[in-house]
Amino acid sequence: MSASNDSTAAKDPRGWRTSPPRPGMQRLIAPWEYHHLRVFGGTRIAGGGIAAAAGVVCLRYRVYGWAAFFLTLAALNLAGGYWYITIARSASARPSAWRADAPGSHTS
């Protein structure tokens, strides 16, 4: 009936595909995590601290296999959290013209 109506075309249900392109390794971060890097970075650091505490407890009980597992998990989470927060800091230091959603980047 309404073949000439463009609004009936299938729309992309995921709005994150229209987010600005990210360079290199930052493409590994899920888009919904990328929009909240500080929150997920802090969560990873907190999880890394908990895993490190579990690793230390395992070392005290001389369960070295589990200690290695938890300490490896802690190191990866701490490194990932640091990476996320570093990306968030560098993105906030860029000029607002780079980010379309930044305050002050109004296009007329």
Phi, psi and omega in degrees: 000309183250062183292333182274356181278118182285342183286349179274353179294150180294127179262155178289116183289347182250106181290343183290345178292341179268007179291159182297148180296146181246143182278148168045237186294341180293345177291343178287340182279132178300142183302322180289335173282326184295329181283348179226054187298320182294321180294312181289329174296315177296322178295318178295321179294318178296318177296324177295322177295319178294318179294323177295320177296319177296322177295321178293320177298319178295324176295322180294327178270005178059041174254083193289329179296312178293325178297317178297319178299309183292323180289326175294316177299320178296316180297319179293319179293319178296319179294318179295318178296319177297319179296315179300315182291325176297318178295318180296321179294317181290329178289326179283341179274346180287158178297152184291343178291337179289323182259127182288332183267003183285149177296139179090000180254051181279135176251134183270000000 
